[in-house]
Amino acid sequence: MSEYKKPRHSNLNQLNSVVALGGGHGLGRLLSALAFLKERLTGIVATTDNGGSTGRIRSQQGGIAWGDLRNCLNQIIAKPTVASNLFEYRFGGSGELEGHNLGNLILTALENMQIRPLEGINLVRDLLRVKSKLIPMSEMPVHLIAQLTSGKSVFGEVAIDALNEVPNSLLLDTNVLATPEAIITLREAELILLGPGSFFTSIMPNLLVAGIAQAITESSAQVIFIDNIGQEHGPAGELSLNQRIQWIENCIGQSRVNAVITTDEEQAILPANINVLRQNLSAEDVYYRHDRNKLSKAIDSLIIV
């Protein structure tokens, strides 16, 4: 049997600042694929989730959505520890704690103690020995709203994911300010990655924060959109690849997406200014998730240095 060799990333290793935007499982997978960049990697995470343990906490305590940030923290960890297992512990039973994730409760407690959300995340990063940085898109509570063609408004991520039609537009219920460190990091970025993940409820919320969208527009960084491997459930699954790119560029500016990573089965003809990589990047264990090594090498191959 041949010895396993860690993939080489000649282009990525030349970059000083790589920024990925998204939320939940998709962003966590991407960050874990690029975790070798350590301090040179930053994830900007959507904070509009209102489902599960996060949704219950928000309805009772208020505050930002912690679930996606917690998820990303745990996925970056290469080797699980007692601390990481504790942070990801989910209560069973049938009482008030049933279904709650301990990490969400810890982060909520820090917020209730008047500790700045970003500082709370950094405290947990130190505890878990996570080198890469994580920044909430905003430190102010905010929810996602979809406007339908009929004029009806649909409130919250859970309801939006359950729609049987593509919304006419998305907006935030409050014009929140972007976390200042997110703006600074985007302005300094050499590579900006969007996706993979739930399109309407993980990727788009970040771009609806005016300061973030403007920072990407004005940045000199290369922008790569990473498409999902499987067709997404919910209304976003009805969008073509071209339509998804159009939704993104409606926020960050036309022709701002420089490259796209998609599946080898995708037949869409994209604008000539977009470099397209069509490749099978599925993990062996779960076909609809990206293989970390394959994904990092695909990104590396598209970087212009």
The 8 nearest C-alpha neighbors of each residue, nearest first, counted from 0:
[[1, 2, 3, 4, 5, 6, 283, 292],
 [0, 2, 3, 4, 5, 6, 7, 292],
 [1, 3, 4, 0, 5, 6, 7, 292],
 [4, 2, 1, 5, 0, 6, 292, 7],
 [5, 3, 6, 2, 7, 1, 292, 0],
 [4, 6, 7, 3, 292, 8, 2, 35],
 [7, 5, 4, 8, 292, 296, 295, 293],
 [6, 8, 9, 5, 296, 4, 12, 10],
 [9, 7, 11, 10, 12, 299, 6, 296],
 [8, 10, 12, 11, 7, 13, 299, 300],
 [11, 9, 13, 12, 299, 8, 302, 304],
 [12, 10, 13, 8, 14, 299, 9, 302],
 [11, 13, 10, 14, 9, 8, 36, 15],
 [12, 14, 11, 10, 15, 9, 304, 8],
 [15, 13, 11, 12, 16, 189, 17, 10],
 [14, 16, 39, 13, 17, 189, 188, 12],
 [17, 15, 39, 188, 189, 14, 40, 18],
 [16, 18, 190, 40, 188, 189, 191, 39],
 [17, 19, 41, 191, 42, 40, 192, 190],
 [20, 18, 192, 42, 191, 193, 43, 41],
 [21, 19, 43, 193, 42, 44, 192, 202],
 [22, 20, 202, 201, 26, 44, 194, 45],
 [21, 23, 201, 44, 26, 45, 67, 25],
 [22, 24, 67, 25, 26, 70, 27, 71],
 [23, 25, 27, 26, 28, 22, 70, 196],
 [26, 24, 196, 195, 28, 27, 23, 29],
 [25, 27, 29, 22, 21, 28, 24, 23],
 [28, 26, 71, 24, 30, 74, 25, 29],
 [27, 29, 31, 25, 26, 30, 24, 32],
 [28, 30, 32, 26, 31, 27, 33, 25],
 [31, 29, 27, 33, 32, 28, 34, 75],
 [30, 32, 75, 34, 28, 33, 29, 74],
 [33, 31, 291, 29, 30, 34, 295, 28],
 [32, 34, 30, 35, 31, 36, 295, 29],
 [33, 35, 31, 36, 37, 30, 32, 75],
 [34, 36, 37, 33, 32, 31, 40, 131],
 [37, 35, 34, 39, 40, 33, 38, 12],
 [36, 38, 131, 130, 35, 39, 34, 40],
 [39, 37, 131, 40, 130, 36, 132, 41],
 [38, 40, 16, 36, 37, 15, 17, 41],
 [41, 39, 17, 131, 38, 36, 37, 18],
 [42, 40, 132, 18, 133, 131, 17, 19],
 [41, 43, 133, 19, 18, 20, 44, 134],
 [44, 42, 20, 134, 135, 136, 133, 19],
 [43, 45, 135, 22, 21, 136, 20, 42],
 [44, 46, 22, 136, 205, 201, 47, 21],
 [45, 47, 64, 48, 63, 44, 135, 136],
 [46, 48, 142, 64, 141, 143, 45, 49],
 [49, 47, 64, 46, 50, 156, 54, 53],
 [50, 48, 54, 156, 53, 155, 47, 157],
 [49, 51, 54, 48, 53, 157, 52, 55],
 [52, 50, 54, 53, 55, 49, 98, 99],
 [51, 53, 99, 55, 54, 98, 56, 100],
 [54, 52, 56, 51, 55, 66, 50, 64],
 [55, 53, 49, 50, 57, 51, 56, 52],
 [54, 56, 52, 58, 57, 53, 59, 51],
 [57, 55, 53, 59, 54, 58, 60, 52],
 [56, 58, 61, 54, 60, 59, 55, 62],
 [57, 59, 55, 56, 61, 60, 54, 49],
 [60, 58, 56, 57, 61, 55, 54, 62],
 [61, 59, 57, 56, 58, 62, 107, 55],
 [60, 62, 57, 58, 59, 56, 63, 140],
 [63, 61, 140, 57, 60, 64, 139, 107],
 [62, 64, 140, 46, 65, 139, 138, 141],
 [63, 65, 46, 48, 47, 66, 53, 62],
 [64, 66, 68, 103, 67, 69, 63, 53],
 [67, 65, 69, 68, 53, 64, 70, 103],
 [68, 66, 23, 70, 22, 69, 65, 71],
 [69, 67, 71, 65, 70, 66, 72, 44],
 [68, 70, 72, 66, 67, 71, 65, 102],
 [69, 71, 67, 73, 68, 72, 23, 66],
 [72, 70, 27, 74, 68, 73, 69, 67],
 [73, 71, 69, 70, 75, 74, 68, 76],
 [72, 74, 70, 71, 75, 76, 69, 83],
 [73, 75, 71, 27, 76, 72, 31, 70],
 [74, 76, 31, 73, 72, 30, 77, 34],
 [77, 75, 74, 73, 78, 79, 129, 72],
 [76, 78, 75, 79, 74, 31, 34, 73],
 [77, 79, 76, 80, 83, 75, 74, 73],
 [80, 78, 83, 76, 77, 84, 81, 82],
 [81, 79, 83, 82, 84, 78, 127, 85],
 [80, 82, 84, 83, 85, 79, 86, 127],
 [81, 83, 85, 80, 84, 86, 127, 126],
 [84, 82, 86, 80, 85, 81, 79, 127],
 [83, 85, 81, 87, 86, 82, 88, 80],
 [86, 84, 88, 82, 83, 87, 81, 101],
 [85, 87, 102, 83, 84, 88, 101, 82],
 [88, 86, 84, 85, 102, 83, 101, 100],
 [89, 87, 85, 101, 86, 100, 84, 90],
 [90, 88, 100, 99, 98, 101, 87, 91],
 [91, 89, 97, 98, 99, 96, 100, 88],
 [92, 90, 97, 98, 89, 93, 96, 99],
 [91, 93, 97, 94, 90, 96, 98, 95],
 [92, 94, 97, 91, 95, 96, 98, 90],
 [95, 93, 96, 97, 92, 91, 98, 90],
 [94, 96, 97, 93, 99, 98, 92, 90],
 [97, 95, 94, 99, 90, 98, 91, 93],
 [96, 98, 91, 90, 94, 93, 92, 95],
 [99, 97, 90, 89, 91, 52, 96, 100],
 [100, 98, 52, 96, 89, 97, 90, 101],
 [99, 101, 89, 103, 102, 88, 87, 52],
 [102, 100, 104, 103, 88, 86, 89, 105],
 [101, 103, 86, 105, 104, 100, 87, 106],
 [102, 104, 106, 101, 100, 105, 65, 107],
 [103, 105, 107, 101, 102, 106, 108, 100],
 [106, 104, 108, 102, 107, 103, 101, 109],
 [105, 107, 109, 103, 108, 104, 102, 110],
 [108, 106, 104, 110, 105, 109, 103, 111],
 [107, 109, 111, 105, 110, 106, 104, 112],
 [110, 108, 112, 106, 107, 111, 114, 119],
 [109, 111, 107, 114, 113, 112, 108, 116],
 [112, 110, 108, 113, 109, 107, 114, 62],
 [111, 113, 109, 110, 114, 108, 107, 115],
 [114, 112, 110, 111, 115, 109, 116, 108],
 [115, 113, 110, 112, 109, 116, 119, 118],
 [114, 116, 118, 117, 119, 113, 110, 138],
 [117, 115, 119, 118, 110, 138, 114, 120],
 [118, 116, 120, 119, 115, 121, 134, 135],
 [117, 119, 121, 115, 120, 116, 122, 114],
 [120, 118, 116, 122, 117, 121, 109, 115],
 [121, 119, 117, 123, 118, 122, 124, 116],
 [120, 122, 124, 118, 123, 119, 125, 117],
 [121, 123, 119, 125, 120, 124, 118, 126],
 [122, 124, 126, 120, 125, 121, 127, 119],
 [125, 123, 121, 129, 127, 126, 122, 128],
 [124, 126, 128, 122, 123, 127, 121, 129],
 [125, 127, 123, 124, 128, 122, 82, 129],
 [126, 128, 124, 125, 129, 123, 83, 82],
 [129, 127, 125, 126, 124, 130, 76, 123],
 [128, 130, 124, 127, 131, 125, 76, 75],
 [129, 131, 37, 38, 128, 132, 124, 125],
 [132, 130, 37, 38, 40, 129, 41, 34],
 [131, 133, 41, 42, 40, 130, 38, 134],
 [132, 134, 42, 41, 43, 131, 135, 44],
 [133, 135, 43, 44, 42, 136, 117, 181],
 [136, 134, 44, 137, 43, 138, 45, 46],
 [135, 137, 44, 45, 177, 43, 178, 205],
 [138, 136, 177, 178, 135, 139, 176, 175],
 [137, 139, 178, 116, 135, 140, 63, 136],
 [138, 140, 137, 175, 141, 63, 62, 176],
 [141, 139, 63, 62, 138, 142, 61, 64],
 [140, 142, 47, 173, 172, 139, 171, 63],
 [143, 141, 47, 172, 171, 155, 144, 140],
 [142, 144, 171, 155, 47, 156, 170, 172],
 [145, 143, 154, 170, 153, 169, 171, 155],
 [146, 144, 169, 153, 152, 168, 166, 147],
 [145, 147, 152, 168, 167, 166, 151, 169],
 [148, 146, 166, 167, 149, 150, 151, 152],
 [147, 149, 167, 150, 166, 146, 151, 168],
 [150, 148, 147, 151, 146, 167, 152, 166],
 [151, 149, 147, 148, 146, 152, 167, 145],
 [150, 152, 147, 149, 146, 153, 148, 145],
 [153, 151, 146, 145, 147, 154, 150, 144],
 [152, 154, 145, 144, 146, 159, 151, 158],
 [155, 153, 144, 143, 152, 158, 145, 156],
 [156, 154, 143, 157, 158, 144, 142, 159],
 [155, 157, 159, 158, 48, 200, 160, 143],
 [156, 158, 160, 159, 155, 50, 161, 49],
 [157, 159, 161, 160, 156, 155, 154, 162],
 [160, 158, 156, 161, 162, 157, 155, 153],
 [159, 161, 233, 157, 158, 162, 156, 234],
 [162, 160, 158, 159, 233, 157, 163, 234],
 [163, 161, 159, 164, 160, 234, 233, 158],
 [162, 164, 234, 161, 233, 165, 160, 159],
 [165, 163, 234, 162, 166, 147, 233, 237],
 [164, 166, 234, 167, 235, 163, 237, 162],
 [167, 165, 147, 168, 146, 145, 164, 148],
 [166, 168, 147, 148, 146, 165, 169, 145],
 [169, 167, 146, 166, 145, 170, 147, 148],
 [170, 168, 145, 144, 146, 171, 166, 143],
 [171, 169, 144, 143, 145, 207, 172, 168],
 [170, 172, 143, 173, 142, 144, 174, 141],
 [171, 173, 142, 143, 141, 144, 170, 174],
 [174, 172, 171, 175, 141, 142, 140, 170],
 [175, 173, 171, 176, 172, 208, 209, 141],
 [176, 174, 173, 139, 177, 137, 208, 141],
 [175, 177, 137, 178, 174, 210, 208, 139],
 [176, 178, 137, 136, 210, 179, 208, 211],
 [177, 179, 137, 181, 180, 136, 138, 176],
 [180, 178, 182, 181, 177, 183, 176, 137],
 [181, 179, 183, 182, 178, 184, 134, 177],
 [182, 180, 184, 178, 179, 183, 185, 134],
 [183, 181, 185, 179, 180, 184, 214, 211],
 [184, 182, 180, 186, 181, 185, 187, 179],
 [183, 185, 181, 187, 186, 182, 188, 180],
 [186, 184, 188, 182, 187, 183, 214, 181],
 [185, 187, 183, 218, 184, 188, 214, 182],
 [186, 188, 184, 185, 183, 189, 16, 218],
 [189, 187, 16, 185, 190, 186, 220, 17],
 [188, 190, 220, 16, 17, 221, 14, 187],
 [189, 191, 17, 221, 220, 188, 222, 18],
 [192, 190, 222, 18, 19, 221, 17, 220],
 [191, 193, 19, 223, 222, 224, 18, 20],
 [194, 192, 224, 20, 19, 225, 223, 21],
 [195, 193, 225, 196, 21, 224, 202, 226],
 [194, 196, 25, 225, 227, 226, 26, 193],
 [197, 195, 25, 194, 198, 201, 227, 26],
 [196, 198, 201, 200, 199, 202, 231, 195],
 [197, 199, 202, 200, 201, 196, 203, 235],
 [198, 200, 203, 197, 201, 202, 235, 204],
 [199, 201, 197, 198, 156, 202, 204, 203],
 [202, 200, 22, 21, 197, 198, 45, 203],
 [203, 201, 21, 198, 204, 205, 194, 200],
 [202, 204, 206, 199, 205, 201, 198, 200],
 [205, 203, 207, 206, 202, 45, 201, 200],
 [206, 204, 203, 207, 45, 208, 136, 202],
 [207, 205, 212, 203, 208, 204, 250, 211],
 [208, 206, 204, 205, 209, 203, 170, 212],
 [209, 207, 206, 211, 210, 205, 177, 212],
 [208, 210, 212, 211, 207, 213, 206, 177],
 [211, 209, 213, 212, 208, 177, 214, 182],
 [210, 212, 214, 213, 208, 209, 182, 206],
 [213, 211, 206, 251, 209, 215, 214, 210],
 [214, 212, 216, 210, 215, 211, 209, 217],
 [213, 215, 211, 217, 216, 212, 218, 186],
 [216, 214, 218, 212, 213, 217, 251, 211],
 [217, 215, 213, 251, 214, 218, 252, 212],
 [216, 218, 214, 215, 213, 219, 186, 212],
 [219, 217, 215, 186, 220, 216, 214, 185],
 [218, 220, 217, 221, 189, 188, 186, 215],
 [221, 219, 189, 190, 218, 188, 222, 191],
 [220, 222, 190, 191, 257, 189, 223, 219],
 [223, 221, 191, 256, 257, 192, 190, 220],
 [224, 222, 258, 192, 259, 257, 256, 193],
 [223, 225, 193, 259, 192, 194, 226, 260],
 [226, 224, 260, 194, 195, 259, 193, 223],
 [225, 227, 261, 195, 260, 224, 194, 228],
 [226, 228, 195, 229, 196, 225, 230, 261],
 [229, 227, 287, 262, 226, 288, 230, 281],
 [230, 228, 287, 227, 231, 286, 288, 262],
 [231, 229, 236, 232, 228, 227, 237, 235],
 [230, 232, 236, 229, 235, 233, 197, 227],
 [233, 231, 236, 230, 234, 235, 160, 237],
 [232, 234, 160, 235, 236, 161, 162, 231],
 [233, 235, 165, 236, 164, 237, 163, 162],
 [236, 234, 237, 238, 233, 198, 199, 231],
 [237, 235, 231, 234, 238, 232, 230, 233],
 [236, 238, 235, 234, 239, 165, 233, 164],
 [239, 237, 235, 236, 242, 243, 240, 234],
 [238, 240, 242, 241, 243, 237, 267, 236],
 [241, 239, 243, 242, 244, 238, 267, 226],
 [242, 240, 244, 239, 243, 245, 269, 267],
 [241, 243, 245, 239, 244, 240, 238, 246],
 [244, 242, 246, 240, 245, 241, 238, 239],
 [243, 245, 247, 241, 242, 246, 248, 240],
 [244, 246, 242, 248, 247, 243, 249, 241],
 [247, 245, 243, 249, 244, 248, 242, 250],
 [248, 246, 244, 245, 249, 250, 243, 251],
 [249, 247, 252, 251, 253, 245, 250, 246],
 [248, 250, 246, 247, 252, 245, 251, 253],
 [251, 249, 248, 247, 252, 212, 206, 207],
 [252, 250, 248, 216, 212, 249, 215, 247],
 [253, 251, 248, 255, 249, 250, 216, 254],
 [252, 254, 248, 255, 249, 251, 256, 245],
 [253, 255, 256, 252, 248, 257, 272, 273],
 [256, 254, 253, 252, 257, 248, 251, 222],
 [257, 255, 222, 254, 258, 223, 273, 224],
 [258, 256, 273, 222, 223, 255, 221, 274],
 [257, 259, 274, 223, 273, 275, 256, 224],
 [260, 258, 224, 275, 223, 225, 276, 261],
 [261, 259, 225, 276, 226, 275, 277, 224],
 [260, 262, 226, 277, 276, 259, 225, 278],
 [263, 261, 278, 277, 264, 265, 279, 228],
 [262, 264, 278, 277, 279, 265, 261, 266],
 [263, 265, 262, 266, 277, 278, 279, 261],
 [264, 266, 262, 263, 267, 261, 277, 240],
 [267, 265, 264, 268, 263, 277, 262, 269],
 [268, 266, 265, 269, 240, 241, 239, 264],
 [269, 267, 266, 270, 241, 271, 240, 265],
 [268, 270, 267, 271, 241, 273, 275, 272],
 [271, 269, 272, 273, 268, 254, 241, 274],
 [270, 272, 273, 269, 274, 268, 275, 254],
 [271, 273, 270, 274, 257, 254, 269, 258],
 [274, 272, 258, 257, 271, 270, 275, 269],
 [273, 275, 258, 257, 259, 272, 276, 271],
 [276, 274, 259, 258, 260, 273, 277, 261],
 [275, 277, 260, 259, 278, 261, 274, 297],
 [278, 276, 263, 262, 261, 260, 275, 265],
 [277, 279, 263, 262, 280, 276, 261, 260],
 [278, 280, 263, 262, 281, 277, 261, 264],
 [279, 281, 289, 293, 290, 278, 294, 282],
 [282, 280, 289, 286, 290, 288, 279, 287],
 [281, 283, 290, 289, 286, 285, 284, 288],
 [282, 284, 285, 286, 281, 290, 288, 289],
 [283, 285, 282, 286, 288, 281, 290, 287],
 [286, 284, 282, 287, 288, 283, 281, 289],
 [285, 287, 281, 282, 288, 283, 284, 289],
 [288, 286, 229, 228, 285, 281, 289, 282],
 [289, 287, 286, 285, 282, 281, 290, 228],
 [290, 288, 281, 282, 280, 291, 294, 287],
 [289, 291, 282, 293, 281, 292, 280, 294],
 [290, 292, 32, 294, 293, 289, 295, 28],
 [293, 291, 295, 294, 290, 296, 32, 6],
 [292, 294, 296, 290, 291, 295, 280, 297],
 [295, 293, 297, 291, 296, 292, 290, 298],
 [294, 296, 298, 292, 297, 293, 32, 299],
 [295, 297, 299, 293, 298, 294, 300, 292],
 [298, 296, 294, 300, 299, 295, 293, 301],
 [299, 297, 295, 301, 296, 300, 294, 302],
 [298, 300, 296, 297, 302, 301, 10, 11],
 [299, 301, 297, 298, 302, 296, 10, 303],
 [302, 300, 298, 299, 303, 297, 258, 274],
 [303, 301, 299, 300, 304, 10, 298, 11],
 [302, 304, 301, 221, 10, 300, 299, 190],
 [303, 302, 10, 13, 14, 11, 189, 301]]
